[in-house]
Amino acid sequence: MARELSRCESIERSLIKKFRKELWRPFIAAVRRYEMVQAGDKIAVCISGGKDSMLLAKLMQELQRHSDVPFELEFLVMDPGYHPVNRARLENNAEILELPVKIFHSDVFEVAEKAYRNPCYLCARMRRGFLYDRAQELGCNKIALGHHFNDVIETTVMGMFYGAQLQGMMPKLHSRNFPGMELIRPMYLIHEDDILHWCRYNDLSFLQCACRFTEKRDESMDGVGESKRQEIKLLLRTLKKDNPDIEKSIFRAIHAVSVDTMPGVKWHGEAHSFLEYYDRLAPDGE
């Protein structure tokens, strides 16, 4: 008689079996395609308590168990000032998923809440800085964040609409402020709808954001709210009705930018005009 699986074991099994095509395969594809994990790495998986970072933690845990490449993991949680109810919910989910989290405190929410402009931007920058710092203290050389395919697309469109720039979200980055540290995004090829499906299938309820500005969105579980990012999310959903492949097209576009057709580009933050090389190029005979 087969042994009955624990809840955590059932959740883990769903990643490899039920959601193999939607979650496990694209996760492995991103790790390999963008060369995110090397032998000897010590990776801090940064957990906010939301669905994305919790799924990332389980995927990284499964990768460590089944990979031929030896690497270490730390499951790092920064409490930026969560409401006690949200803190308890995060801890309970970590227990259900059998994630050995290390929690440390900061005053990020308190500082960001006092910001006159762009509190969300300030919050994100501060949180990342704290995570880099603590990960480095633990001897890690990388931090892993739970950004997914839809985050990549939405960030690109937001940059065009509200930032007046063509700017993508890289699958991995070297840190400018923490030498020797690298940021990786192993869920780069995973779609948000599939993450939501996995949550519902396993009857899991995670924090949506839990910050003081967006707690009212927590119960919706559809990823929609009132920020500019949510505005773009709704726009893309509308556009997908007529063109189901629109997000895939945007994703492919940022992997195949024709720089020689752009009147201006930035390289390492420095602006360059096509006029710098225009006269040196032979005419194409348009």
GUTORLO-917203 format. One line per field, with one value per residue (C-alpha): residue in three letters; z, y, x. Coordinates in Angstrom, 2 decimals. Each point is the difference from the previous one (the first is absolute). Example, Ala and Ser with C-alpha at 12.3 -4.5 7.8 and 13.67 -1.06 7.14 Angstrom:
<atoms>
residuo = c(ALA  SER);
Z = c(7.80  -0.66);
Y = c(-4.50  3.44);
X = c(12.30  1.37);
</atoms>
This chain:
<atoms>
residuo = c(MET  ALA  ARG  GLU  LEU  SER  ARG  CYS  GLU  SER  ILE  GLU  ARG  SER  LEU  ILE  LYS  LYS  PHE  ARG  LYS  GLU  LEU  TRP  ARG  PRO  PHE  ILE  ALA  ALA  VAL  ARG  ARG  TYR  GLU  MET  VAL  GLN  ALA  GLY  ASP  LYS  ILE  ALA  VAL  CYS  ILE  SER  GLY  GLY  LYS  ASP  SER  MET  LEU  LEU  ALA  LYS  LEU  MET  GLN  GLU  LEU  GLN  ARG  HIS  SER  ASP  VAL  PRO  PHE  GLU  LEU  GLU  PHE  LEU  VAL  MET  ASP  PRO  GLY  TYR  HIS  PRO  VAL  ASN  ARG  ALA  ARG  LEU  GLU  ASN  ASN  ALA  GLU  ILE  LEU  GLU  LEU  PRO  VAL  LYS  ILE  PHE  HIS  SER  ASP  VAL  PHE  GLU  VAL  ALA  GLU  LYS  ALA  TYR  ARG  ASN  PRO  CYS  TYR  LEU  CYS  ALA  ARG  MET  ARG  ARG  GLY  PHE  LEU  TYR  ASP  ARG  ALA  GLN  GLU  LEU  GLY  CYS  ASN  LYS  ILE  ALA  LEU  GLY  HIS  HIS  PHE  ASN  ASP  VAL  ILE  GLU  THR  THR  VAL  MET  GLY  MET  PHE  TYR  GLY  ALA  GLN  LEU  GLN  GLY  MET  MET  PRO  LYS  LEU  HIS  SER  ARG  ASN  PHE  PRO  GLY  MET  GLU  LEU  ILE  ARG  PRO  MET  TYR  LEU  ILE  HIS  GLU  ASP  ASP  ILE  LEU  HIS  TRP  CYS  ARG  TYR  ASN  ASP  LEU  SER  PHE  LEU  GLN  CYS  ALA  CYS  ARG  PHE  THR  GLU  LYS  ARG  ASP  GLU  SER  MET  ASP  GLY  VAL  GLY  GLU  SER  LYS  ARG  GLN  GLU  ILE  LYS  LEU  LEU  LEU  ARG  THR  LEU  LYS  LYS  ASP  ASN  PRO  ASP  ILE  GLU  LYS  SER  ILE  PHE  ARG  ALA  ILE  HIS  ALA  VAL  SER  VAL  ASP  THR  MET  PRO  GLY  VAL  LYS  TRP  HIS  GLY  GLU  ALA  HIS  SER  PHE  LEU  GLU  TYR  TYR  ASP  ARG  LEU  ALA  PRO  ASP  GLY  GLU);
Z = c(0.00  -1.08  2.75  0.12  -0.97  2.39  -1.18  -0.80  -1.94  -2.01  -0.81  -1.08  -2.09  -1.78  -1.18  -1.63  -1.22  -0.35  -0.87  -1.65  -3.34  1.48  2.86  0.27  -3.66  -0.53  3.32  -1.09  -3.46  1.46  2.39  -2.91  -2.72  2.08  1.91  3.41  2.24  0.13  2.16  3.36  0.00  3.25  -0.90  2.25  -1.10  0.96  1.33  0.45  0.90  -3.34  -2.45  -2.31  2.56  1.81  -3.26  -0.84  3.35  -0.66  -3.54  1.20  2.77  -2.55  -2.33  2.80  0.74  -3.59  -1.61  -0.75  0.62  3.70  1.50  3.32  0.87  2.65  0.27  0.98  1.21  0.78  2.17  -1.06  2.53  -0.78  1.90  2.61  -1.86  -3.21  1.82  1.53  -3.39  -1.56  2.77  -0.26  -3.78  0.47  2.46  -2.40  -2.80  2.32  -0.82  2.61  -0.19  1.73  0.91  0.76  0.69  -1.55  0.06  -3.78  0.11  2.60  -2.04  -3.36  1.44  0.79  -3.56  -1.81  -3.46  -1.31  3.32  -1.85  -1.91  3.18  1.81  -2.75  -0.11  3.76  0.28  -2.65  1.71  3.34  -1.66  -1.78  3.24  2.07  -2.77  -0.18  3.78  -0.36  -2.58  -3.04  -3.43  -1.56  0.90  -1.81  -0.51  -1.04  -3.06  -2.73  -3.72  0.49  2.17  -2.89  -2.50  2.29  0.92  -3.68  -0.85  3.12  -0.98  -3.41  1.23  3.18  -0.08  -3.63  -0.52  -1.46  2.98  0.83  3.15  -0.18  1.00  2.05  1.05  1.70  3.03  -0.27  3.73  1.33  -1.79  -0.74  0.40  -2.79  -0.36  -1.83  -1.05  -0.48  -0.69  -3.03  -2.34  2.33  -0.61  2.88  -0.90  0.51  3.41  1.00  -1.26  2.10  3.10  -0.48  -0.79  3.28  1.98  0.85  0.96  0.06  0.67  -3.11  1.08  3.69  -0.10  1.68  -3.33  -1.59  2.73  -1.32  -3.12  2.02  -0.37  -3.75  -1.02  -3.60  0.06  -0.87  1.95  -0.60  -0.67  -3.39  -0.24  0.53  -2.63  -2.49  1.11  -0.83  -3.33  -1.02  0.99  -2.26  -2.91  0.39  -0.90  -3.59  -0.05  2.37  -0.82  0.74  3.16  -1.79  -2.76  2.51  1.72  -3.29  -0.94  3.04  -0.96  -3.55  0.21  -3.29  1.44  -3.47  -0.49  3.19  -0.15  3.53  2.44  3.50  0.92  3.69  0.66  -2.60  -2.86  -3.61  -3.24  -3.36  -1.34  1.69  -2.57  -2.77  -2.42  0.48  -1.25  -3.65  -1.36  0.01  -3.11  1.51);
Y = c(0.00  3.35  2.47  3.06  3.12  2.92  3.32  1.30  -3.15  0.35  3.60  -0.99  -2.84  2.41  2.02  -3.02  -1.76  2.09  3.27  -1.43  1.71  3.31  0.47  -2.52  -0.08  3.80  0.38  -2.47  1.58  3.46  -1.29  -1.68  2.60  2.89  -2.03  0.97  -2.71  -1.21  -2.55  1.47  2.75  0.99  1.58  2.03  -0.58  3.22  -0.64  2.77  -2.32  0.40  -2.76  0.69  -0.12  -2.98  -1.95  1.02  -1.37  -3.39  -0.15  0.81  -2.58  -2.65  1.01  -0.43  -3.48  -1.24  1.92  -1.44  3.49  0.45  3.31  1.34  1.87  2.47  0.93  3.63  2.02  3.68  1.27  3.66  0.70  -2.48  0.08  -2.81  -1.88  0.04  -0.99  -2.98  -0.97  0.06  -2.16  -2.47  -0.35  -0.54  -2.78  -1.61  0.07  -1.14  2.94  0.67  3.78  2.49  3.16  3.35  3.36  3.46  3.29  0.21  0.50  2.75  1.89  -0.50  1.09  3.42  0.47  2.81  -1.50  -3.56  -1.89  -3.33  0.64  1.01  -3.05  -2.38  1.53  -0.09  -3.57  -1.20  1.77  -1.62  -3.43  0.36  1.05  -2.88  -2.55  1.13  -0.35  -3.62  -0.69  -0.02  1.07  0.28  1.04  -1.51  2.04  -1.21  2.19  -1.91  0.28  2.47  2.26  0.16  0.99  2.50  1.66  0.44  1.55  2.20  1.35  0.99  1.53  1.73  0.09  1.04  -2.78  -3.47  -1.94  -3.66  -2.08  -2.08  -3.70  0.60  2.97  0.72  2.24  3.48  0.66  -3.44  -1.26  -3.71  -0.25  -0.91  0.13  -2.82  -0.39  -3.76  0.41  2.20  -2.34  -0.87  1.60  1.55  -1.78  -3.33  1.13  0.92  -3.35  -1.81  1.97  -0.81  -3.66  -0.39  2.24  2.40  3.60  2.32  3.68  2.08  2.91  0.67  3.52  2.79  1.50  -3.13  -2.32  0.41  -1.96  -3.02  -1.99  0.38  -2.65  1.25  2.31  3.09  3.23  3.72  0.68  0.86  -3.58  -1.29  2.44  -1.52  -3.50  0.74  1.59  -3.12  -2.22  2.03  -0.10  -3.78  -0.44  1.02  -1.18  -2.94  0.05  3.67  -0.69  -2.59  2.54  2.61  -2.58  -1.03  3.65  0.77  -2.94  1.30  3.78  1.46  2.60  1.31  1.16  2.06  3.76  -0.17  -2.66  -0.17  -2.13  -0.29  3.07  2.18  1.37  -0.43  1.38  -1.77  3.09  -1.24  -2.78  1.10  1.38  -3.04  -2.43  -0.83  0.75  -2.95  1.18  0.37);
X = c(0.00  1.42  0.85  -2.24  1.89  0.27  -1.39  3.45  0.87  -3.23  0.86  3.51  -1.36  -2.35  3.01  1.62  -3.15  -3.19  1.78  3.09  -0.70  -1.17  2.47  2.83  1.07  0.07  1.83  2.69  0.10  0.71  2.66  1.79  -0.60  1.29  2.64  -1.32  1.41  3.60  1.76  0.99  -2.61  -1.62  -3.32  -2.27  -3.59  -1.77  -3.50  -2.56  -2.86  -1.75  -0.87  2.94  2.78  -1.52  -0.22  3.56  1.16  -1.61  1.37  3.53  -0.36  -1.03  2.83  2.53  -1.37  0.07  2.87  3.43  1.41  0.83  -1.12  -1.28  -3.18  -1.06  -3.69  0.03  -3.00  0.20  -2.84  -0.25  -2.73  -2.77  -3.28  0.12  -2.74  2.04  3.17  -1.82  -1.41  3.46  1.44  -2.89  0.48  3.72  -0.82  -2.51  2.58  2.78  2.22  2.71  -0.31  2.25  -1.93  1.59  -1.59  0.27  -1.90  -0.48  -3.80  0.32  2.60  -1.76  -3.35  1.50  1.26  -1.77  0.47  0.38  -0.30  -0.27  3.23  1.80  -1.36  1.19  3.49  0.39  -1.26  2.43  2.89  -0.83  -0.28  3.34  1.64  -1.38  0.64  3.63  0.29  -1.16  2.72  -2.28  1.21  -3.47  -3.52  -3.00  -3.17  -3.45  -0.61  -1.82  -0.78  -2.84  2.16  2.48  -2.69  -1.72  3.30  0.85  -3.36  0.03  3.40  -1.34  -3.25  1.13  3.81  0.54  2.54  0.35  1.25  -0.36  0.44  3.17  -0.03  3.15  2.12  3.31  -0.53  1.49  0.04  0.91  3.14  -0.02  -3.78  -2.39  -3.79  -1.81  -3.65  -0.59  -3.76  0.69  -1.93  -2.91  -3.41  -1.93  -3.24  1.75  1.26  -3.55  -1.27  2.62  -1.05  -3.66  0.65  1.88  -2.37  2.82  -0.63  2.99  0.57  -0.59  2.14  -0.75  1.37  -1.91  -1.03  -1.45  -1.33  -3.56  0.97  1.05  -3.20  -0.48  2.59  -0.18  3.02  -2.06  -0.01  0.26  3.70  1.49  1.26  -3.53  -1.23  2.45  -1.01  -3.64  0.97  1.96  -2.91  -2.27  2.45  0.38  -3.66  0.79  3.61  0.63  3.73  0.62  2.02  2.13  0.66  1.17  2.22  1.61  0.45  2.15  2.22  0.43  0.38  1.24  2.33  0.95  -3.61  -0.07  0.76  1.31  1.18  1.42  3.02  0.85  -2.14  1.72  -2.12  1.20  -1.45  -0.07  1.80  3.18  0.35  -2.40  2.59  2.29  -2.64  -0.39  -3.49  -2.37  -1.77  -3.44);
</atoms>
